[in-house]
Amino acid sequence: MALTEKEKQYWMEILETTNNNREEMFALRTVPDEYMAYMEKVIRSEEMIDVPLIGIPVKCYISMAENRCPGCTVYIHIHGGGFHYPWTEDDALFCAKIAHETKGIVVDVDYALTPKHSFPVPVEQVYEVARWTAGRCAEWNADSEKIAIGGCSAGGNIAASVCLLAEQRGGIKFCLQILDCAALDNATPPEYKPEADLLMMPSERMNAFAALYVGGDKESAYSPFISPSFAPDNMLESQPPALIITAGKCSLRFEDELYGKRLAALGVEVTMKRFSNSRHAFTVRMMDEWQEAHEVIIRRLKMLNL
């Protein structure tokens, strides 16, 4: 059941009136010149990919490292923004750096956003991008067995969901999932989550993101493909290895670390790193301990070549 236009407007107004912190965050940070230089070290292109199941094509930005090696890895990156805010140049910079430092290729997905599009549109789009990517590996001289996927915040949610979907449908295997400050539980109201009194943003704002993505059927929020936290053990035990990055000042760290512990208990290889002095979405937004987080991601992706 879809949200009514009145309900959409209600949640949109909440997002507008609670937006100050986001704007302040962008105003305060500085992009280092050496980070900007990575854009000159990759060959960038755009692709529109058809998604027959839902009939809504998706744009991707491809960053190919000029120094890429034969049989290189391919990383599928999914941006954050609460399923609502769009792809930004921050994502382009991040992808250029990852591509160059890993001597590989990054596919950056500009998926459809709320309130116009809710679940399952972004998940189906990213799943189709993954299938398309696997089909291009021979042409790119990349290794189809070294396709990793990941994202920040809402992007981490979609990455985890696509990994679950890929296992259910078959046909594509990821060698790694990178979940960075991922929003893995869209069902539990934020005011009932751990440290609810210290939430990283107002609870009504977090509820708005979830409501616009889930739609009018609140029970569907418990689906593993909307809230991977609720995936049963038999879905998790066959998941790809995971790198889970959390931030000490991000209230999503509890659900992310619990997800990692569940995966590990089921025999999945998991690496978890909490950056205690960082805020939500610090990695791509170039805040706090972002450079250290980049090194963790790059090091883990490089391990795929060992």
Contacts in CASP RR format, 6 or more apart in sequence:
PFRMAT RR
TARGET T0000
AUTHOR 0000-0000-0000
METHOD contacts of the structure
MODEL  1
MALTEKEKQYWMEILETTNNNREEMFALRTVPDEYMAYMEKVIRSEEMID
VPLIGIPVKCYISMAENRCPGCTVYIHIHGGGFHYPWTEDDALFCAKIAH
ETKGIVVDVDYALTPKHSFPVPVEQVYEVARWTAGRCAEWNADSEKIAIG
GCSAGGNIAASVCLLAEQRGGIKFCLQILDCAALDNATPPEYKPEADLLM
MPSERMNAFAALYVGGDKESAYSPFISPSFAPDNMLESQPPALIITAGKC
SLRFEDELYGKRLAALGVEVTMKRFSNSRHAFTVRMMDEWQEAHEVIIRR
LKMLNL
1 215 0 8 1.000
1 216 0 8 1.000
1 217 0 8 1.000
2 118 0 8 1.000
2 215 0 8 1.000
2 216 0 8 1.000
3 11 0 8 1.000
3 115 0 8 1.000
3 118 0 8 1.000
3 211 0 8 1.000
3 212 0 8 1.000
3 215 0 8 1.000
3 216 0 8 1.000
7 211 0 8 1.000
7 216 0 8 1.000
8 115 0 8 1.000
8 212 0 8 1.000
11 115 0 8 1.000
11 207 0 8 1.000
11 208 0 8 1.000
11 211 0 8 1.000
11 212 0 8 1.000
12 115 0 8 1.000
12 208 0 8 1.000
12 212 0 8 1.000
14 204 0 8 1.000
14 205 0 8 1.000
14 207 0 8 1.000
14 208 0 8 1.000
15 84 0 8 1.000
15 205 0 8 1.000
15 208 0 8 1.000
15 209 0 8 1.000
18 201 0 8 1.000
18 202 0 8 1.000
18 204 0 8 1.000
18 205 0 8 1.000
18 208 0 8 1.000
21 201 0 8 1.000
22 85 0 8 1.000
25 279 0 8 1.000
25 285 0 8 1.000
25 287 0 8 1.000
26 285 0 8 1.000
29 285 0 8 1.000
29 286 0 8 1.000
29 287 0 8 1.000
30 286 0 8 1.000
31 93 0 8 1.000
31 286 0 8 1.000
32 286 0 8 1.000
35 93 0 8 1.000
35 97 0 8 1.000
35 286 0 8 1.000
36 93 0 8 1.000
38 93 0 8 1.000
38 96 0 8 1.000
38 97 0 8 1.000
38 100 0 8 1.000
39 92 0 8 1.000
39 93 0 8 1.000
39 96 0 8 1.000
41 65 0 8 1.000
41 66 0 8 1.000
41 67 0 8 1.000
41 96 0 8 1.000
41 99 0 8 1.000
41 100 0 8 1.000
42 63 0 8 1.000
42 64 0 8 1.000
42 65 0 8 1.000
42 66 0 8 1.000
42 95 0 8 1.000
42 96 0 8 1.000
42 99 0 8 1.000
42 100 0 8 1.000
43 63 0 8 1.000
43 64 0 8 1.000
43 66 0 8 1.000
44 61 0 8 1.000
44 62 0 8 1.000
44 63 0 8 1.000
44 64 0 8 1.000
44 92 0 8 1.000
44 96 0 8 1.000
45 61 0 8 1.000
45 62 0 8 1.000
45 64 0 8 1.000
46 59 0 8 1.000
46 60 0 8 1.000
46 61 0 8 1.000
46 62 0 8 1.000
47 59 0 8 1.000
47 60 0 8 1.000
47 62 0 8 1.000
47 132 0 8 1.000
48 57 0 8 1.000
48 58 0 8 1.000
48 59 0 8 1.000
48 60 0 8 1.000
49 57 0 8 1.000
49 58 0 8 1.000
49 59 0 8 1.000
49 60 0 8 1.000
49 125 0 8 1.000
49 128 0 8 1.000
49 129 0 8 1.000
49 132 0 8 1.000
50 57 0 8 1.000
50 128 0 8 1.000
51 57 0 8 1.000
51 58 0 8 1.000
51 124 0 8 1.000
51 125 0 8 1.000
51 128 0 8 1.000
52 128 0 8 1.000
53 124 0 8 1.000
53 128 0 8 1.000
54 120 0 8 1.000
54 121 0 8 1.000
54 124 0 8 1.000
54 125 0 8 1.000
56 112 0 8 1.000
56 117 0 8 1.000
56 121 0 8 1.000
56 125 0 8 1.000
58 109 0 8 1.000
58 110 0 8 1.000
58 111 0 8 1.000
58 112 0 8 1.000
58 125 0 8 1.000
58 126 0 8 1.000
58 128 0 8 1.000
58 129 0 8 1.000
59 110 0 8 1.000
60 107 0 8 1.000
60 108 0 8 1.000
60 109 0 8 1.000
60 110 0 8 1.000
60 129 0 8 1.000
61 87 0 8 1.000
61 91 0 8 1.000
61 92 0 8 1.000
61 95 0 8 1.000
61 107 0 8 1.000
61 108 0 8 1.000
61 110 0 8 1.000
62 105 0 8 1.000
62 106 0 8 1.000
62 107 0 8 1.000
62 108 0 8 1.000
63 92 0 8 1.000
63 95 0 8 1.000
63 96 0 8 1.000
63 98 0 8 1.000
63 99 0 8 1.000
63 105 0 8 1.000
63 106 0 8 1.000
63 108 0 8 1.000
64 99 0 8 1.000
64 104 0 8 1.000
64 105 0 8 1.000
64 140 0 8 1.000
65 72 0 8 1.000
65 99 0 8 1.000
65 100 0 8 1.000
65 102 0 8 1.000
65 103 0 8 1.000
65 104 0 8 1.000
65 105 0 8 1.000
66 100 0 8 1.000
67 100 0 8 1.000
67 103 0 8 1.000
68 99 0 8 1.000
68 103 0 8 1.000
68 104 0 8 1.000
68 105 0 8 1.000
68 142 0 8 1.000
69 103 0 8 1.000
69 104 0 8 1.000
69 305 0 8 1.000
70 141 0 8 1.000
71 141 0 8 1.000
71 142 0 8 1.000
71 143 0 8 1.000
71 146 0 8 1.000
72 102 0 8 1.000
72 103 0 8 1.000
72 104 0 8 1.000
72 105 0 8 1.000
72 140 0 8 1.000
72 141 0 8 1.000
72 142 0 8 1.000
72 143 0 8 1.000
72 146 0 8 1.000
72 305 0 8 1.000
73 102 0 8 1.000
73 104 0 8 1.000
73 105 0 8 1.000
73 142 0 8 1.000
73 143 0 8 1.000
73 146 0 8 1.000
73 147 0 8 1.000
73 148 0 8 1.000
73 175 0 8 1.000
73 301 0 8 1.000
73 304 0 8 1.000
73 305 0 8 1.000
74 104 0 8 1.000
74 105 0 8 1.000
74 106 0 8 1.000
74 107 0 8 1.000
74 133 0 8 1.000
74 137 0 8 1.000
74 140 0 8 1.000
74 142 0 8 1.000
74 143 0 8 1.000
74 146 0 8 1.000
74 147 0 8 1.000
74 148 0 8 1.000
75 95 0 8 1.000
75 98 0 8 1.000
75 99 0 8 1.000
75 102 0 8 1.000
75 104 0 8 1.000
75 105 0 8 1.000
75 106 0 8 1.000
75 107 0 8 1.000
75 147 0 8 1.000
75 148 0 8 1.000
75 149 0 8 1.000
75 150 0 8 1.000
75 178 0 8 1.000
75 301 0 8 1.000
76 106 0 8 1.000
76 107 0 8 1.000
76 109 0 8 1.000
76 126 0 8 1.000
76 129 0 8 1.000
76 130 0 8 1.000
76 133 0 8 1.000
76 147 0 8 1.000
76 148 0 8 1.000
76 149 0 8 1.000
76 150 0 8 1.000
76 159 0 8 1.000
77 91 0 8 1.000
77 94 0 8 1.000
77 95 0 8 1.000
77 98 0 8 1.000
77 106 0 8 1.000
77 107 0 8 1.000
77 108 0 8 1.000
77 109 0 8 1.000
77 150 0 8 1.000
77 151 0 8 1.000
78 109 0 8 1.000
78 111 0 8 1.000
78 126 0 8 1.000
78 149 0 8 1.000
78 150 0 8 1.000
78 151 0 8 1.000
78 152 0 8 1.000
78 154 0 8 1.000
78 155 0 8 1.000
78 156 0 8 1.000
78 158 0 8 1.000
78 159 0 8 1.000
79 86 0 8 1.000
79 87 0 8 1.000
79 88 0 8 1.000
79 91 0 8 1.000
79 108 0 8 1.000
79 109 0 8 1.000
79 110 0 8 1.000
79 111 0 8 1.000
79 151 0 8 1.000
79 152 0 8 1.000
79 154 0 8 1.000
79 155 0 8 1.000
79 284 0 8 1.000
80 151 0 8 1.000
80 152 0 8 1.000
80 153 0 8 1.000
80 154 0 8 1.000
80 155 0 8 1.000
80 156 0 8 1.000
80 281 0 8 1.000
80 284 0 8 1.000
81 153 0 8 1.000
81 154 0 8 1.000
81 155 0 8 1.000
81 209 0 8 1.000
81 281 0 8 1.000
82 114 0 8 1.000
82 153 0 8 1.000
82 154 0 8 1.000
82 183 0 8 1.000
82 209 0 8 1.000
82 213 0 8 1.000
83 113 0 8 1.000
83 114 0 8 1.000
83 118 0 8 1.000
83 122 0 8 1.000
83 154 0 8 1.000
83 157 0 8 1.000
83 209 0 8 1.000
83 212 0 8 1.000
83 213 0 8 1.000
84 113 0 8 1.000
84 114 0 8 1.000
84 115 0 8 1.000
84 154 0 8 1.000
84 209 0 8 1.000
84 212 0 8 1.000
84 213 0 8 1.000
85 113 0 8 1.000
86 110 0 8 1.000
86 113 0 8 1.000
87 108 0 8 1.000
87 110 0 8 1.000
90 284 0 8 1.000
90 285 0 8 1.000
90 286 0 8 1.000
91 108 0 8 1.000
91 284 0 8 1.000
92 108 0 8 1.000
94 283 0 8 1.000
94 284 0 8 1.000
94 294 0 8 1.000
95 106 0 8 1.000
95 108 0 8 1.000
96 106 0 8 1.000
97 294 0 8 1.000
97 298 0 8 1.000
98 106 0 8 1.000
98 294 0 8 1.000
98 297 0 8 1.000
98 298 0 8 1.000
98 301 0 8 1.000
99 105 0 8 1.000
99 106 0 8 1.000
101 298 0 8 1.000
101 302 0 8 1.000
102 298 0 8 1.000
102 301 0 8 1.000
102 302 0 8 1.000
104 142 0 8 1.000
105 140 0 8 1.000
105 142 0 8 1.000
107 129 0 8 1.000
107 133 0 8 1.000
109 125 0 8 1.000
109 126 0 8 1.000
109 129 0 8 1.000
111 121 0 8 1.000
111 122 0 8 1.000
111 125 0 8 1.000
111 126 0 8 1.000
111 158 0 8 1.000
112 121 0 8 1.000
112 122 0 8 1.000
112 125 0 8 1.000
113 122 0 8 1.000
114 209 0 8 1.000
114 212 0 8 1.000
114 213 0 8 1.000
115 212 0 8 1.000
118 212 0 8 1.000
118 213 0 8 1.000
118 214 0 8 1.000
118 215 0 8 1.000
119 213 0 8 1.000
119 214 0 8 1.000
119 215 0 8 1.000
119 220 0 8 1.000
119 225 0 8 1.000
119 226 0 8 1.000
120 225 0 8 1.000
122 158 0 8 1.000
123 158 0 8 1.000
123 161 0 8 1.000
123 162 0 8 1.000
123 165 0 8 1.000
123 225 0 8 1.000
126 149 0 8 1.000
126 158 0 8 1.000
126 159 0 8 1.000
126 162 0 8 1.000
127 162 0 8 1.000
127 165 0 8 1.000
127 166 0 8 1.000
127 169 0 8 1.000
130 147 0 8 1.000
130 149 0 8 1.000
130 162 0 8 1.000
130 166 0 8 1.000
130 172 0 8 1.000
130 174 0 8 1.000
131 171 0 8 1.000
131 172 0 8 1.000
133 147 0 8 1.000
134 144 0 8 1.000
134 147 0 8 1.000
134 172 0 8 1.000
135 144 0 8 1.000
136 142 0 8 1.000
137 143 0 8 1.000
137 144 0 8 1.000
137 147 0 8 1.000
138 144 0 8 1.000
145 173 0 8 1.000
145 175 0 8 1.000
146 175 0 8 1.000
146 304 0 8 1.000
146 305 0 8 1.000
147 172 0 8 1.000
147 173 0 8 1.000
147 174 0 8 1.000
147 175 0 8 1.000
148 174 0 8 1.000
148 175 0 8 1.000
148 176 0 8 1.000
148 177 0 8 1.000
148 178 0 8 1.000
148 301 0 8 1.000
148 304 0 8 1.000
149 159 0 8 1.000
149 162 0 8 1.000
149 163 0 8 1.000
149 174 0 8 1.000
149 176 0 8 1.000
149 177 0 8 1.000
149 178 0 8 1.000
150 156 0 8 1.000
150 159 0 8 1.000
150 177 0 8 1.000
150 178 0 8 1.000
150 179 0 8 1.000
150 180 0 8 1.000
151 158 0 8 1.000
151 159 0 8 1.000
151 178 0 8 1.000
151 179 0 8 1.000
151 180 0 8 1.000
151 182 0 8 1.000
152 180 0 8 1.000
152 181 0 8 1.000
152 182 0 8 1.000
152 281 0 8 1.000
152 283 0 8 1.000
152 284 0 8 1.000
153 180 0 8 1.000
153 181 0 8 1.000
153 182 0 8 1.000
153 183 0 8 1.000
153 252 0 8 1.000
153 280 0 8 1.000
153 281 0 8 1.000
154 183 0 8 1.000
154 209 0 8 1.000
154 213 0 8 1.000
155 182 0 8 1.000
155 183 0 8 1.000
156 178 0 8 1.000
156 179 0 8 1.000
156 180 0 8 1.000
156 181 0 8 1.000
156 182 0 8 1.000
156 183 0 8 1.000
156 184 0 8 1.000
157 182 0 8 1.000
157 183 0 8 1.000
157 184 0 8 1.000
157 186 0 8 1.000
157 226 0 8 1.000
157 227 0 8 1.000
157 228 0 8 1.000
159 177 0 8 1.000
159 178 0 8 1.000
159 179 0 8 1.000
159 182 0 8 1.000
160 177 0 8 1.000
160 179 0 8 1.000
160 182 0 8 1.000
160 184 0 8 1.000
160 228 0 8 1.000
160 259 0 8 1.000
161 224 0 8 1.000
161 225 0 8 1.000
161 226 0 8 1.000
161 228 0 8 1.000
163 174 0 8 1.000
163 177 0 8 1.000
163 239 0 8 1.000
163 240 0 8 1.000
164 224 0 8 1.000
164 225 0 8 1.000
164 228 0 8 1.000
164 231 0 8 1.000
164 235 0 8 1.000
164 239 0 8 1.000
165 225 0 8 1.000
166 172 0 8 1.000
166 173 0 8 1.000
166 174 0 8 1.000
167 235 0 8 1.000
167 238 0 8 1.000
167 239 0 8 1.000
168 235 0 8 1.000
173 240 0 8 1.000
174 240 0 8 1.000
175 240 0 8 1.000
175 241 0 8 1.000
175 304 0 8 1.000
176 240 0 8 1.000
176 241 0 8 1.000
176 242 0 8 1.000
176 243 0 8 1.000
176 300 0 8 1.000
176 301 0 8 1.000
176 304 0 8 1.000
177 239 0 8 1.000
177 240 0 8 1.000
177 241 0 8 1.000
177 242 0 8 1.000
177 243 0 8 1.000
178 242 0 8 1.000
178 243 0 8 1.000
178 245 0 8 1.000
178 297 0 8 1.000
178 300 0 8 1.000
179 242 0 8 1.000
179 243 0 8 1.000
179 244 0 8 1.000
179 245 0 8 1.000
179 256 0 8 1.000
179 259 0 8 1.000
180 245 0 8 1.000
180 283 0 8 1.000
180 284 0 8 1.000
180 293 0 8 1.000
180 297 0 8 1.000
181 245 0 8 1.000
181 246 0 8 1.000
181 247 0 8 1.000
181 250 0 8 1.000
181 252 0 8 1.000
181 253 0 8 1.000
181 256 0 8 1.000
181 280 0 8 1.000
181 281 0 8 1.000
181 282 0 8 1.000
181 283 0 8 1.000
182 228 0 8 1.000
182 244 0 8 1.000
182 252 0 8 1.000
182 256 0 8 1.000
182 259 0 8 1.000
183 209 0 8 1.000
183 252 0 8 1.000
184 227 0 8 1.000
184 228 0 8 1.000
184 229 0 8 1.000
184 252 0 8 1.000
184 255 0 8 1.000
184 256 0 8 1.000
184 259 0 8 1.000
185 193 0 8 1.000
185 227 0 8 1.000
185 229 0 8 1.000
185 230 0 8 1.000
185 255 0 8 1.000
186 210 0 8 1.000
186 213 0 8 1.000
186 214 0 8 1.000
186 221 0 8 1.000
186 226 0 8 1.000
186 227 0 8 1.000
187 210 0 8 1.000
187 218 0 8 1.000
187 221 0 8 1.000
187 222 0 8 1.000
187 226 0 8 1.000
187 227 0 8 1.000
187 229 0 8 1.000
187 230 0 8 1.000
189 203 0 8 1.000
189 207 0 8 1.000
190 196 0 8 1.000
190 199 0 8 1.000
190 203 0 8 1.000
190 206 0 8 1.000
190 207 0 8 1.000
190 251 0 8 1.000
191 199 0 8 1.000
191 203 0 8 1.000
193 199 0 8 1.000
193 251 0 8 1.000
193 254 0 8 1.000
193 255 0 8 1.000
194 251 0 8 1.000
194 254 0 8 1.000
195 251 0 8 1.000
195 254 0 8 1.000
196 203 0 8 1.000
196 251 0 8 1.000
198 251 0 8 1.000
199 206 0 8 1.000
199 251 0 8 1.000
200 249 0 8 1.000
200 250 0 8 1.000
200 251 0 8 1.000
200 252 0 8 1.000
200 279 0 8 1.000
200 280 0 8 1.000
201 280 0 8 1.000
210 221 0 8 1.000
213 226 0 8 1.000
214 220 0 8 1.000
214 221 0 8 1.000
214 226 0 8 1.000
220 226 0 8 1.000
221 227 0 8 1.000
222 230 0 8 1.000
223 230 0 8 1.000
224 230 0 8 1.000
224 231 0 8 1.000
224 232 0 8 1.000
224 235 0 8 1.000
228 259 0 8 1.000
229 255 0 8 1.000
229 258 0 8 1.000
229 259 0 8 1.000
233 262 0 8 1.000
233 266 0 8 1.000
236 262 0 8 1.000
236 263 0 8 1.000
236 266 0 8 1.000
236 268 0 8 1.000
237 266 0 8 1.000
237 267 0 8 1.000
237 268 0 8 1.000
239 263 0 8 1.000
239 268 0 8 1.000
240 268 0 8 1.000
241 268 0 8 1.000
241 269 0 8 1.000
241 270 0 8 1.000
241 271 0 8 1.000
242 260 0 8 1.000
242 263 0 8 1.000
242 268 0 8 1.000
242 269 0 8 1.000
242 270 0 8 1.000
242 271 0 8 1.000
243 270 0 8 1.000
243 271 0 8 1.000
243 272 0 8 1.000
243 273 0 8 1.000
243 296 0 8 1.000
243 297 0 8 1.000
243 300 0 8 1.000
244 256 0 8 1.000
244 257 0 8 1.000
244 259 0 8 1.000
244 260 0 8 1.000
244 270 0 8 1.000
244 271 0 8 1.000
244 272 0 8 1.000
244 273 0 8 1.000
245 272 0 8 1.000
245 273 0 8 1.000
245 274 0 8 1.000
245 275 0 8 1.000
245 283 0 8 1.000
245 293 0 8 1.000
245 296 0 8 1.000
245 297 0 8 1.000
246 252 0 8 1.000
246 253 0 8 1.000
246 256 0 8 1.000
246 257 0 8 1.000
246 272 0 8 1.000
246 273 0 8 1.000
246 274 0 8 1.000
246 275 0 8 1.000
247 253 0 8 1.000
247 274 0 8 1.000
247 275 0 8 1.000
247 278 0 8 1.000
247 279 0 8 1.000
247 280 0 8 1.000
247 282 0 8 1.000
247 288 0 8 1.000
248 274 0 8 1.000
248 275 0 8 1.000
248 276 0 8 1.000
248 277 0 8 1.000
248 278 0 8 1.000
249 277 0 8 1.000
249 278 0 8 1.000
249 279 0 8 1.000
249 280 0 8 1.000
250 278 0 8 1.000
250 279 0 8 1.000
250 280 0 8 1.000
250 281 0 8 1.000
251 280 0 8 1.000
252 280 0 8 1.000
253 274 0 8 1.000
257 272 0 8 1.000
257 274 0 8 1.000
260 270 0 8 1.000
260 272 0 8 1.000
261 270 0 8 1.000
263 270 0 8 1.000
264 270 0 8 1.000
271 300 0 8 1.000
273 293 0 8 1.000
273 296 0 8 1.000
275 282 0 8 1.000
275 288 0 8 1.000
275 289 0 8 1.000
275 292 0 8 1.000
275 293 0 8 1.000
277 288 0 8 1.000
277 289 0 8 1.000
278 287 0 8 1.000
278 288 0 8 1.000
278 289 0 8 1.000
278 290 0 8 1.000
278 293 0 8 1.000
279 287 0 8 1.000
279 288 0 8 1.000
281 287 0 8 1.000
282 288 0 8 1.000
282 289 0 8 1.000
282 290 0 8 1.000
282 293 0 8 1.000
283 290 0 8 1.000
283 293 0 8 1.000
283 294 0 8 1.000
283 297 0 8 1.000
284 290 0 8 1.000
END
